[in-house]
Amino acid sequence: MAQARWLLVVQALWELLRYDVIFRIWGFRRIHAGLRRMAARQRLGHPSMETEIREAMKWAFSLYWKPALCLQRSVAMARLYRRHGLDAEVVIGYRAQPFLSHAWVEINGRIVNDSVVYQQRLCALERI
């Protein structure tokens, strides 16, 4: 079981690195298009995977050599959820005055990687 957890951490680190490389070479447009094309795997993910992936992402964030901002964290996490059969969605929200923007991940309309305050106080600009 511990081996499976470390495999998830490695996959999470890969997703963070993948985001950085694609963003630097092709920009966010490529990341956006790739995430839009990627659907959850056909098999339905086990509910316990949600918690295991969230914990693996926490480990990956602590091991990653540079700070990952909310959009990178959310894209990486959503891709990992989708790889394991959970239908995750990246939401980019904003508030106009004073300006604030933030990205988070939802599964079935429930925020899984952040505070529900963002969902309540920000308008959804994009759902990927």
Secondary structure, DSSP 8 states (H G I E B T S, - for coil): -HHHHHHHHHHHHHHHHHHHHHHHHH-HHHHHHHHHH----SS---HHHHHHHHHHHHHHHHHSSS---HHHHHHHHHHHHHHTT--EEEEEEEETTTTEEEEEEEETTEESSS-HHHHHHSEEEEE-
